[in-house]
Amino acid sequence: MSIEKMYSLSMITELLPSTLLSLARIQNLCSKLKVKVTLLGTDKIEITGRESHVFRAKACILEKVKEELEKSTPNTYPVEWQPQINNCELVTLAVNSPEYTKVVTLISATLKVKILRIERIQNKLLYEDYMKSKEKLIKRGISPNERELFHGTRTTPPVQIYNGVEGWDMRFSNAGMWGQGIYFAAKASYSNEYHYAPNKKSKQMFLASVLLGDCIEMKADDTTKTFKLPPQKPSKGQFAIERYDSVCGITLDCYVYTLYTNGYCYPSYL
């Protein structure tokens, strides 16, 4: 076998989420490692070169990400949170605040209702768990893919989620079109069908922060109804078995997202 043939066989390509570090910083880190760095779309970085060089570049990037994470305070809460005495407190949003306007805009896009009150949920322990899950995704080289999505609890009082130990707990989830998991919807109108009614005159639902990670879109069928875990990825990565982080699909003209792991969602607003 010729040297040229051996060289071509050793060339590989790795993909990393571009949200980990800026393209300029990644290019700077890789400048002496003899690899080619290319931005693919808006969310992927392609690293191409000899196998040993690519692995070294990837390790260097992930180590820098780890350093950046360790610099940040692990228990930093959102800047809009108000000082609190208890672990979990509800704060009613002022109607003229940017937060209130943001939530109303998301609701009103698909659901025309009179909004009586929007409460920010400040649960320190649940938020810390959520941020740890986010950091874990980043350390795996996966973009957090964070979204704001809706969730209705039907007959479960919302307090059991926003002031619970686990928050959403898939062990108590019913099986749906994508199996036993925690379901979230892109449209408020969809989650409104699953609302909780504290009395005859009002309804409640959550707007949650959700970490989708590496999400796979699948059409619901008899197989997806049996899911208790997201499907395994077709190609082998750095771990013995790698699975997608979430599953999404369309039902009733709405994207629905399913998680199978606790801690990947935080109840931001009620």
C-alpha positions as CSV (number, residue, x, y, z in Angstrom):
1,M,0.0,0.0,0.0
2,S,1.4,3.4,-1.0
3,I,2.1,6.2,1.5
4,E,-0.6,8.3,-0.2
5,K,-3.2,5.5,0.2
6,M,-2.3,5.1,3.9
7,Y,-2.6,8.9,4.4
8,S,-6.0,9.1,2.7
9,L,-7.4,6.2,4.8
10,S,-6.3,7.9,8.0
11,M,-8.3,11.1,7.2
12,I,-11.5,11.5,9.2
13,T,-14.1,14.1,9.9
14,E,-15.6,15.0,13.3
15,L,-18.6,17.3,13.9
16,L,-19.0,19.5,17.0
17,P,-21.8,21.9,17.9
18,S,-20.7,25.5,17.0
19,T,-22.4,26.8,20.2
20,L,-19.6,25.4,22.4
21,L,-17.1,28.1,21.4
22,S,-17.0,30.7,18.7
23,L,-15.6,29.7,15.3
24,A,-12.7,32.1,15.7
25,R,-11.7,30.6,19.1
26,I,-11.9,27.0,17.7
27,Q,-9.8,28.0,14.7
28,N,-7.3,29.6,17.0
29,L,-7.1,26.5,19.2
30,C,-6.7,24.3,16.1
31,S,-4.2,26.5,14.2
32,K,-1.2,24.4,15.1
33,L,-2.9,21.0,14.9
34,K,-2.9,20.5,11.1
35,V,-6.7,20.2,10.8
36,K,-9.3,22.0,8.7
37,V,-12.1,23.8,10.6
38,T,-15.3,24.6,8.7
39,L,-18.6,26.1,9.9
40,L,-21.6,24.0,8.6
41,G,-24.8,26.0,8.7
42,T,-25.4,27.8,12.0
43,D,-24.9,25.0,14.5
44,K,-22.1,22.6,13.4
45,I,-18.3,22.8,13.2
46,E,-16.6,20.3,10.9
47,I,-13.0,19.2,11.8
48,T,-11.2,17.3,9.1
49,G,-7.6,15.9,9.1
50,R,-5.6,12.9,10.0
51,E,-7.2,10.8,12.7
52,S,-4.6,11.6,15.5
53,H,-4.8,15.3,14.7
54,V,-8.6,15.4,14.7
55,F,-8.8,13.6,18.0
56,R,-6.2,15.9,19.5
57,A,-8.1,19.0,18.3
58,K,-11.5,17.6,19.6
59,A,-9.9,16.9,23.0
60,C,-8.4,20.4,23.1
61,I,-11.8,22.0,22.3
62,L,-13.7,20.0,24.9
63,E,-11.0,20.8,27.5
64,K,-11.4,24.5,26.8
65,V,-15.1,24.2,27.1
66,K,-14.7,22.4,30.5
67,E,-12.4,25.3,31.7
68,E,-15.0,27.8,30.7
69,L,-17.7,25.9,32.6
70,E,-15.6,25.6,35.7
71,K,-14.9,29.4,35.7
72,S,-18.7,30.1,36.0
73,T,-20.3,29.8,39.4
74,P,-22.3,26.5,39.4
75,N,-25.2,27.9,41.4
76,T,-25.8,31.0,39.3
77,Y,-29.4,31.7,38.9
78,P,-31.1,33.8,36.1
79,V,-30.5,37.5,36.5
80,E,-34.2,38.3,36.6
81,W,-34.7,36.2,39.7
82,Q,-35.5,38.1,42.9
83,P,-33.9,37.4,46.3
84,Q,-35.7,34.6,48.1
85,I,-35.8,33.0,51.5
86,N,-37.1,29.6,50.6
87,N,-35.8,27.1,48.1
88,C,-39.0,27.5,45.9
89,E,-40.9,30.7,45.5
90,L,-43.4,32.1,42.9
91,V,-43.0,35.7,41.7
92,T,-45.9,37.3,39.9
93,L,-44.6,39.1,36.8
94,A,-45.5,42.8,36.3
95,V,-47.7,43.2,33.2
96,N,-45.3,45.9,31.8
97,S,-42.1,43.7,32.2
98,P,-40.2,42.2,29.2
99,E,-40.7,38.8,30.8
100,Y,-44.4,39.1,30.8
101,T,-44.5,40.4,27.2
102,K,-42.3,37.5,26.1
103,V,-44.5,34.8,27.7
104,V,-47.8,36.5,26.4
105,T,-46.3,36.6,22.9
106,L,-45.5,32.9,22.9
107,I,-49.0,32.0,24.3
108,S,-50.9,34.4,22.0
109,A,-49.2,33.0,18.8
110,T,-51.6,30.0,18.9
111,L,-54.0,30.6,21.8
112,K,-56.4,33.5,22.3
113,V,-57.3,33.6,26.0
114,K,-57.5,36.1,28.8
115,I,-54.3,35.8,30.8
116,L,-55.0,36.3,34.5
117,R,-51.5,36.0,35.9
118,I,-48.0,34.8,35.0
119,E,-45.8,33.5,37.7
120,R,-42.0,33.0,37.5
121,I,-41.0,29.8,39.3
122,Q,-37.8,30.2,41.3
123,N,-36.8,26.7,42.5
124,K,-33.1,26.7,43.3
125,L,-32.6,22.9,43.5
126,L,-34.5,22.1,40.3
127,Y,-32.6,24.9,38.4
128,E,-29.3,23.6,39.7
129,D,-30.1,20.1,38.4
130,Y,-31.2,21.6,35.1
131,M,-27.9,23.5,34.7
132,K,-25.9,20.3,35.6
133,S,-27.7,18.5,32.8
134,K,-26.9,21.3,30.4
135,E,-23.2,21.2,31.4
136,K,-23.2,17.4,30.9
137,L,-24.5,17.8,27.4
138,I,-21.8,20.3,26.6
139,K,-19.0,18.1,28.0
140,R,-20.3,15.3,25.7
141,G,-19.8,17.6,22.8
142,I,-23.6,18.0,22.3
143,S,-25.4,21.3,21.8
144,P,-27.9,21.8,24.6
145,N,-30.5,22.8,21.9
146,E,-32.5,24.7,24.6
147,R,-36.1,25.5,23.8
148,E,-39.1,27.1,25.5
149,L,-42.1,24.7,25.3
150,F,-45.5,24.3,26.8
151,H,-46.8,21.5,29.1
152,G,-50.2,20.8,30.6
153,T,-50.5,18.6,33.7
154,R,-54.2,17.5,33.4
155,T,-55.2,16.3,36.8
156,T,-51.8,16.7,38.5
157,P,-51.5,19.9,40.6
158,P,-48.6,22.0,39.1
159,V,-47.2,22.5,42.6
160,Q,-46.2,18.8,42.7
161,I,-43.9,19.5,39.8
162,Y,-42.6,23.0,40.4
163,N,-42.1,22.4,44.2
164,G,-41.2,18.7,43.9
165,V,-37.9,17.0,44.4
166,E,-37.5,15.9,40.8
167,G,-39.7,18.3,39.0
168,W,-41.0,16.3,36.0
169,D,-40.5,12.7,36.8
170,M,-40.8,10.2,33.9
171,R,-41.3,7.3,36.3
172,F,-44.8,8.6,36.7
173,S,-45.4,9.4,33.0
174,N,-48.1,7.7,31.0
175,A,-47.2,6.1,27.7
176,G,-48.0,8.3,24.7
177,M,-47.4,8.3,20.9
178,W,-43.6,8.3,21.5
179,G,-43.6,6.0,24.6
180,Q,-43.2,6.7,28.3
181,G,-41.7,10.1,28.6
182,I,-42.2,13.7,29.5
183,Y,-44.0,15.5,26.7
184,F,-43.8,19.2,25.6
185,A,-45.5,21.1,22.8
186,A,-44.3,24.0,20.6
187,K,-47.8,25.5,20.7
188,A,-49.8,26.7,23.7
189,S,-53.0,25.7,21.9
190,Y,-51.9,22.0,22.0
191,S,-51.0,22.1,25.7
192,N,-54.2,23.9,26.5
193,E,-56.0,20.6,25.8
194,Y,-54.1,19.1,28.7
195,H,-54.5,22.1,31.1
196,Y,-54.9,21.8,34.8
197,A,-58.1,23.5,36.2
198,P,-57.6,24.7,39.8
199,N,-61.3,25.9,39.7
200,K,-64.1,26.3,37.2
201,K,-63.0,29.7,36.1
202,S,-59.3,29.3,35.3
203,K,-56.8,27.0,33.7
204,Q,-53.0,26.6,34.2
205,M,-50.1,25.3,32.1
206,F,-46.3,25.6,32.2
207,L,-43.9,27.3,29.9
208,A,-40.7,25.3,30.4
209,S,-37.1,25.5,29.5
210,V,-36.2,22.2,27.8
211,L,-32.9,20.7,26.8
212,L,-33.5,18.7,23.6
213,G,-29.8,18.0,23.0
214,D,-29.4,15.8,19.9
215,C,-33.1,15.4,18.9
216,I,-34.4,12.9,16.3
217,E,-37.7,13.4,14.5
218,M,-39.8,10.3,14.1
219,K,-43.2,9.6,12.8
220,A,-45.3,7.9,15.6
221,D,-46.1,4.2,15.1
222,D,-46.4,1.0,17.0
223,T,-42.7,1.0,17.7
224,T,-42.4,4.5,19.1
225,K,-45.3,3.8,21.4
226,T,-43.1,1.3,23.2
227,F,-40.2,3.7,23.8
228,K,-38.8,4.1,27.3
229,L,-35.5,5.5,26.0
230,P,-34.6,7.5,22.9
231,P,-33.4,5.3,20.0
232,Q,-29.7,4.4,19.7
233,K,-27.6,6.4,17.2
234,P,-26.6,4.5,14.0
235,S,-22.9,5.4,14.2
236,K,-20.5,4.7,17.1
237,G,-19.1,7.7,19.0
238,Q,-16.8,8.0,22.0
239,F,-19.1,5.9,24.2
240,A,-20.0,2.2,23.9
241,I,-23.6,3.0,23.3
242,E,-24.9,6.4,22.3
243,R,-28.5,7.4,22.1
244,Y,-30.3,10.5,21.0
245,D,-31.3,12.9,23.8
246,S,-34.9,13.4,22.8
247,V,-37.5,12.5,20.2
248,C,-39.9,14.8,18.3
249,G,-42.8,14.4,15.9
250,I,-45.9,16.1,14.6
251,T,-49.4,15.5,15.9
252,L,-52.4,17.7,15.3
253,D,-50.3,20.1,13.3
254,C,-48.0,20.7,16.3
255,Y,-44.4,19.6,17.0
256,V,-44.3,17.6,20.2
257,Y,-41.0,16.8,22.0
258,T,-40.4,13.8,24.3
259,L,-37.7,13.5,27.0
260,Y,-36.9,10.2,28.7
261,T,-34.5,11.6,31.4
262,N,-35.3,13.7,34.5
263,G,-33.5,17.0,34.9
264,Y,-33.6,18.1,31.3
265,C,-36.5,20.4,31.8
266,Y,-37.2,23.3,34.1
267,P,-40.7,24.8,34.9
268,S,-39.9,28.4,34.2
269,Y,-43.4,29.9,34.3
270,L,-46.9,29.0,35.4
